[in-house]
Amino acid sequence: MTTRRLFALTILTAGLLTAAKPPLNDGEISTKVQLKLAEDTSVKGGGLKVDVKDGVVTLTGKLETPKQKSKAESLARKVSGVKSVVNNIVVSHAP
């Protein structure tokens, strides 16, 4: 095989391996956001509701501190496919 053909084959193979993944659908985005929230030790997101419409994530529920609210939004923004986040979380201090 000539050097030129080998080079072309290498470039083609590299292009196929690094091709963009198809965008995530709303259900997949919702699942990934929920997992990120649940895995975070400060947010403990089990009580939060996550809705996704066309890549826009809406967070609702209650957390104890503004820092937790901000962290939940930040975690949601990091998920691939999220276009924006509407943070409707209410800060409600625990008794």
Backbone as a chain_set.jsonl record, in Angstrom:
{"seq": "MTTRRLFALTILTAGLLTAAKPPLNDGEISTKVQLKLAEDTSVKGGGLKVDVKDGVVTLTGKLETPKQKSKAESLARKVSGVKSVVNNIVVSHAP", "coords": {"N": [[0.854, -1.168, 0.0], [0.564, 2.175, -0.816], [2.172, 5.085, 0.575], [0.606, 7.353, 0.465], [-2.034, 6.333, 0.224], [-2.208, 4.911, 2.607], [-2.021, 7.001, 4.427], [-4.405, 8.391, 3.801], [-6.294, 6.451, 4.495], [-5.817, 6.271, 7.235], [-6.582, 8.858, 8.09], [-9.301, 8.789, 7.383], [-10.238, 6.708, 9.037], [-9.711, 7.809, 11.574], [-11.463, 9.972, 11.485], [-13.94, 8.667, 11.454], [-13.932, 7.481, 13.962], [-13.99, 9.66, 15.669], [-16.342, 10.903, 15.122], [-19.184, 12.982, 15.632], [-21.442, 12.305, 18.269], [-24.89, 11.371, 18.116], [-27.354, 13.825, 19.059], [-28.648, 13.933, 22.417], [-31.882, 12.793, 23.43], [-34.807, 14.301, 25.018], [-35.648, 12.628, 27.138], [-33.336, 11.136, 27.711], [-31.629, 13.196, 28.49], [-32.979, 14.09, 30.781], [-32.736, 11.821, 32.451], [-29.924, 11.738, 32.783], [-29.466, 14.199, 34.084], [-30.932, 13.806, 36.458], [-29.456, 11.693, 37.568], [-26.959, 12.955, 38.009], [-27.714, 14.866, 39.916], [-28.623, 13.211, 42.014], [-26.29, 11.848, 42.674], [-24.677, 13.766, 43.76], [-23.289, 14.856, 46.754], [-23.855, 17.166, 48.201], [-26.191, 18.261, 47.13], [-28.029, 16.156, 47.026], [-30.175, 15.116, 45.337], [-32.637, 13.609, 45.267], [-35.25, 14.496, 45.897], [-35.918, 16.37, 44.032], [-37.577, 17.567, 41.107], [-37.269, 16.949, 37.68], [-37.803, 18.302, 34.603], [-37.787, 18.167, 31.066], [-37.784, 19.863, 28.043], [-37.286, 20.07, 24.734], [-34.518, 20.267, 25.204], [-34.38, 22.163, 27.195], [-34.042, 22.406, 30.556], [-36.04, 22.141, 33.404], [-35.983, 22.698, 36.774], [-37.516, 21.744, 39.766], [-38.688, 21.841, 43.169], [-37.621, 21.462, 46.621], [-34.885, 22.74, 48.472], [-32.397, 23.118, 51.066], [-30.557, 25.237, 51.203], [-29.316, 28.257, 49.584], [-26.914, 27.745, 48.307], [-27.054, 25.014, 47.668], [-29.14, 25.116, 45.813], [-27.977, 26.629, 43.743], [-25.884, 24.908, 43.093], [-27.284, 22.667, 42.127], [-28.363, 23.695, 39.774], [-26.006, 24.243, 38.386], [-24.953, 21.649, 38.076], [-26.903, 20.531, 36.398], [-26.568, 22.082, 34.097], [-24.168, 21.13, 33.123], [-24.657, 18.766, 31.817], [-24.583, 17.007, 28.81], [-26.231, 18.208, 25.937], [-28.025, 19.855, 27.199], [-29.634, 22.877, 26.816], [-30.494, 25.144, 28.199], [-31.251, 26.143, 31.614], [-33.987, 26.28, 33.744], [-34.434, 27.379, 36.849], [-36.441, 26.588, 39.277], [-36.31, 25.915, 41.91], [-37.109, 25.974, 45.342], [-35.865, 27.565, 48.203], [-35.944, 26.293, 51.295], [-35.557, 26.405, 54.539], [-34.694, 23.826, 56.741], [-36.448, 22.703, 59.653]], "CA": [[0.0, 0.0, 0.0], [1.394, 3.367, -0.895], [2.124, 5.986, 1.725], [-0.539, 8.27, 0.286], [-3.257, 5.587, 0.538], [-2.167, 4.611, 4.033], [-2.333, 8.256, 5.104], [-5.829, 8.651, 3.587], [-7.016, 5.471, 5.29], [-5.647, 6.678, 8.635], [-7.421, 10.04, 8.298], [-10.684, 8.342, 7.313], [-10.51, 5.938, 10.25], [-9.742, 8.756, 12.695], [-12.697, 10.737, 11.344], [-15.061, 7.825, 11.858], [-13.859, 7.244, 15.403], [-14.268, 10.884, 16.411], [-17.581, 11.511, 14.616], [-20.06, 13.466, 16.696], [-22.531, 11.426, 18.675], [-26.181, 12.02, 17.9], [-27.779, 14.548, 20.263], [-29.496, 13.196, 23.344], [-33.275, 13.227, 23.442], [-35.198, 14.871, 26.302], [-35.675, 11.574, 28.155], [-31.952, 10.827, 28.087], [-31.122, 14.353, 29.231], [-33.618, 14.048, 32.099], [-32.103, 10.746, 33.221], [-28.556, 12.135, 33.134], [-29.542, 15.265, 35.09], [-31.368, 13.185, 37.705], [-28.321, 10.941, 38.118], [-25.975, 13.912, 38.525], [-28.246, 15.455, 41.143], [-28.679, 12.178, 43.042], [-24.932, 11.451, 43.056], [-23.983, 14.863, 44.433], [-23.497, 14.753, 48.196], [-24.398, 18.394, 48.784], [-27.547, 18.5, 46.616], [-28.873, 15.011, 47.384], [-31.3, 15.486, 44.498], [-33.758, 12.687, 45.167], [-36.54, 15.146, 46.031], [-36.096, 17.375, 43.0], [-38.237, 17.129, 39.884], [-36.569, 17.394, 36.482], [-38.567, 18.249, 33.36], [-36.988, 18.602, 29.926], [-38.527, 20.098, 26.805], [-36.396, 20.592, 23.69], [-33.209, 20.552, 25.778], [-34.486, 23.134, 28.287], [-34.268, 21.684, 31.804], [-36.7, 22.877, 34.482], [-35.794, 22.067, 38.079], [-38.458, 22.173, 40.799], [-38.566, 21.12, 44.424], [-37.123, 22.243, 47.747], [-33.571, 22.475, 49.043], [-32.235, 23.843, 52.32], [-29.691, 26.416, 51.129], [-29.085, 28.826, 48.249], [-25.748, 27.079, 47.715], [-27.548, 23.775, 47.069], [-29.929, 25.505, 44.641], [-27.015, 27.01, 42.717], [-25.14, 23.698, 42.699], [-28.187, 21.843, 41.314], [-28.414, 24.31, 38.443], [-24.695, 24.041, 37.765], [-24.855, 20.242, 37.677], [-27.784, 20.318, 35.251], [-25.971, 22.752, 32.929], [-23.009, 20.362, 32.651], [-25.093, 17.577, 31.081], [-24.573, 17.161, 27.357], [-27.541, 18.361, 25.33], [-28.811, 20.874, 27.903], [-29.525, 24.192, 26.189], [-30.615, 26.114, 29.284], [-31.846, 25.614, 32.837], [-34.923, 27.124, 34.484], [-34.279, 26.908, 38.223], [-37.594, 26.931, 40.107], [-36.122, 25.309, 43.231], [-37.41, 26.86, 46.454], [-35.012, 27.352, 49.367], [-36.784, 26.176, 52.475], [-34.696, 25.944, 55.637], [-35.252, 22.722, 57.538], [-36.639, 23.085, 61.07]], "C": [[0.901, 1.233, 0.0], [1.203, 4.229, 0.342], [0.913, 6.897, 1.65], [-1.855, 7.571, 0.652], [-3.322, 5.262, 2.035], [-2.53, 5.851, 4.842], [-3.833, 8.556, 4.992], [-6.683, 7.705, 4.422], [-6.954, 5.822, 6.775], [-6.546, 7.864, 8.969], [-8.899, 9.645, 8.31], [-11.083, 7.598, 8.587], [-10.614, 6.858, 11.458], [-11.026, 9.577, 12.657], [-13.91, 9.944, 11.78], [-15.085, 7.602, 13.358], [-14.232, 8.473, 16.214], [-15.533, 11.587, 15.926], [-18.475, 11.884, 15.787], [-21.155, 12.449, 16.986], [-23.847, 12.138, 18.385], [-26.627, 12.721, 19.185], [-28.694, 13.692, 21.123], [-30.937, 13.701, 23.229], [-33.627, 13.703, 24.858], [-35.21, 13.84, 27.43], [-34.279, 11.22, 28.641], [-31.341, 11.968, 28.89], [-31.685, 14.335, 30.645], [-32.963, 12.998, 32.996], [-30.708, 11.143, 33.678], [-28.543, 13.239, 34.202], [-29.939, 14.676, 36.439], [-30.234, 12.409, 38.369], [-27.278, 11.874, 38.715], [-26.439, 14.513, 39.844], [-28.233, 14.447, 42.291], [-27.292, 11.787, 43.548], [-24.199, 12.532, 43.835], [-24.312, 14.86, 45.923], [-24.059, 16.021, 48.824], [-25.84, 18.639, 48.345], [-28.501, 17.401, 47.052], [-30.214, 15.113, 46.662], [-32.476, 14.56, 44.388], [-35.121, 13.346, 45.215], [-36.814, 16.194, 44.969], [-36.77, 16.758, 41.774], [-37.497, 17.746, 38.704], [-37.493, 17.209, 35.281], [-37.685, 18.781, 32.243], [-37.888, 18.727, 28.71], [-37.593, 20.764, 25.815], [-35.046, 21.029, 24.248], [-33.207, 21.587, 26.888], [-34.901, 22.378, 29.542], [-34.946, 22.617, 32.808], [-36.571, 22.072, 35.758], [-36.825, 22.624, 39.051], [-38.267, 21.306, 42.037], [-38.033, 22.043, 45.494], [-35.726, 21.782, 48.14], [-33.395, 23.399, 50.243], [-31.425, 25.122, 52.21], [-29.601, 26.959, 49.705], [-27.905, 28.165, 47.534], [-26.161, 25.765, 47.041], [-28.33, 24.071, 45.787], [-29.01, 25.839, 43.472], [-26.259, 25.796, 42.18], [-26.006, 22.799, 41.807], [-28.262, 22.386, 39.891], [-27.111, 24.078, 37.691], [-24.526, 22.607, 37.265], [-25.706, 19.967, 36.433], [-27.172, 20.912, 33.984], [-24.83, 21.942, 32.313], [-23.392, 19.135, 31.821], [-25.143, 17.894, 29.586], [-25.996, 17.25, 26.829], [-28.423, 19.401, 26.001], [-28.553, 22.225, 27.253], [-29.611, 25.307, 27.22], [-31.309, 25.449, 30.462], [-32.756, 26.676, 33.446], [-34.928, 26.573, 35.906], [-35.427, 27.428, 39.078], [-37.513, 26.287, 41.487], [-36.38, 26.374, 44.288], [-36.459, 26.516, 47.601], [-35.902, 27.417, 50.594], [-35.948, 25.578, 53.595], [-35.403, 24.885, 56.46], [-35.4, 23.174, 58.988], [-35.594, 22.498, 61.969]], "O": [[1.881, 1.3, 0.741], [0.206, 4.116, 1.055], [0.272, 7.175, 2.663], [-2.7, 8.163, 1.324], [-4.39, 5.336, 2.643], [-3.262, 5.762, 5.829], [-4.463, 8.932, 5.981], [-7.69, 8.121, 4.994], [-7.948, 5.678, 7.487], [-7.199, 7.875, 10.012], [-9.661, 10.116, 9.154], [-12.153, 7.844, 9.143], [-11.517, 6.699, 12.28], [-11.614, 9.847, 13.704], [-14.816, 10.49, 12.409], [-16.158, 7.542, 13.958], [-14.738, 8.348, 17.329], [-15.772, 12.741, 16.28], [-18.514, 11.19, 16.803], [-21.712, 11.824, 16.083], [-23.91, 13.367, 18.406], [-26.31, 12.259, 20.282], [-29.421, 12.836, 20.62], [-31.177, 14.879, 22.967], [-32.838, 13.529, 25.786], [-34.822, 14.15, 28.556], [-34.06, 11.026, 29.837], [-30.619, 11.734, 29.859], [-30.946, 14.541, 31.608], [-32.672, 13.263, 34.163], [-30.344, 10.913, 34.831], [-27.713, 13.218, 35.111], [-29.34, 15.015, 37.46], [-30.071, 12.46, 39.588], [-26.767, 11.618, 39.805], [-25.652, 14.654, 40.78], [-27.872, 14.792, 43.416], [-27.134, 11.435, 44.717], [-23.205, 12.247, 44.502], [-25.482, 14.863, 46.304], [-24.683, 15.953, 49.883], [-26.632, 19.175, 49.12], [-29.647, 17.673, 47.408], [-31.264, 15.188, 47.301], [-33.272, 14.717, 43.462], [-36.071, 12.821, 44.635], [-37.857, 16.846, 45.01], [-36.56, 15.589, 41.452], [-37.142, 18.924, 38.731], [-37.914, 16.092, 34.98], [-36.925, 19.729, 32.441], [-38.653, 17.818, 28.387], [-37.156, 21.894, 26.031], [-34.492, 22.041, 23.819], [-32.159, 21.869, 27.469], [-35.977, 21.783, 29.59], [-34.488, 23.737, 33.036], [-36.991, 20.917, 35.825], [-36.991, 23.839, 39.15], [-37.755, 20.189, 41.961], [-37.993, 23.26, 45.312], [-35.427, 20.588, 48.141], [-34.155, 24.351, 50.416], [-31.584, 26.016, 53.042], [-29.784, 26.219, 48.738], [-27.899, 28.042, 46.309], [-25.667, 25.443, 45.96], [-28.194, 23.356, 44.794], [-29.234, 25.389, 42.348], [-26.025, 25.673, 40.978], [-25.507, 22.232, 40.835], [-28.229, 21.625, 38.924], [-27.118, 23.755, 36.503], [-24.02, 22.381, 36.166], [-25.277, 19.255, 35.525], [-27.251, 20.307, 32.914], [-24.559, 22.056, 31.118], [-22.528, 18.529, 31.187], [-25.68, 18.92, 29.169], [-26.864, 16.469, 27.221], [-29.451, 19.794, 25.448], [-27.41, 22.668, 27.148], [-28.888, 26.299, 27.13], [-31.872, 24.36, 30.347], [-32.351, 27.822, 33.64], [-35.367, 25.448, 36.144], [-35.396, 28.566, 39.548], [-38.532, 26.13, 42.159], [-35.94, 27.517, 44.162], [-36.265, 25.347, 47.935], [-36.521, 28.438, 50.892], [-35.665, 24.38, 53.596], [-36.569, 25.036, 56.826], [-34.576, 23.937, 59.493], [-35.622, 22.728, 63.178]]}, "num_chains": 1, "name": "protein.A"}
